[in-house]
Amino acid sequence: MLAITKNMKKIFEKIQSCIFELILERWDEIYLYASVIQDKNNKQTGEMFFYYIPKGALFRKKPVNVYEVPRKFNINEGEYLKIVDALYENIKELQQEFKNTNQDVWTNLSISIAHTRFKVEFFYDEVLNDKNSSYIRHVIWRYKYLHVGGEIKEEKDILENYFKEVSMSNAKSEVYQTGLYVKSSNNLVGFDKEIEEEKIRQSEIERKENELQEKKKKEEKKLKEVKKNGNQILNY
């Protein structure tokens, strides 16, 4: 079971800030994949895919690859990629926090942001380093989260093999979901109000959870006292 620390929440905030800074137009949904693994030489490595769905009035628009943004908006690519690098460093920091808190360490994650919700899926499967694995993972991930691809034979074969393996797999995964920590300047109409409402809702949920925890502690303390008193009587 995930144990989300205060430091993790701060890292989630930094991740969201970087993500929002990288999107220069109004959007509906955001999807990101990243892996952080140790190679054979014990060197930390990985990869990152990042897409967003531009805001569309009548239909779902084509996902935009974040690496295409500098060319699309005619901005300095070098400066833009510094933010991309900062985003990946924040993701690496998140994994380190899992190590610091003695939790199972994930190898890859997927982040989804839509309808004021921030969702992180953690996966613990082995991430292979063969020459085709990155392409294969990209094809599978795009189909799963963006609902695109699979038209050409090569991609179709990859997806067919993937769904066969998934049906037989018991791979571990965990999900963390909450409201947004920060606001985006390129968000939906009325988004700020929705975020504030979501924060209030989350605050109420946390308050109730804290009350339940306190009640549980009191009950456990009371039970210990009962057992202690019972033992004292039996000892006489």
SULBEL-V465003 format. One record per run of one state. SS is the DSSP state (hx for helix, st for strand, lp for the rest). FROM is the first residue (numbers start at 1). TO is the last residue. Records with the same first field share a line. If there is no record, write none. Layout:
SS: FROM-TO, FROM-TO
//
This chain:
lp: 1-5, 23-26, 39-43, 55-62, 74-76, 101-107, 115-116, 124-132, 147-152, 169-172, 180-190, 236-236
hx: 6-22, 66-73, 77-100, 133-146, 153-168, 191-235
st: 27-38, 44-54, 63-65, 108-114, 117-123, 173-179
//
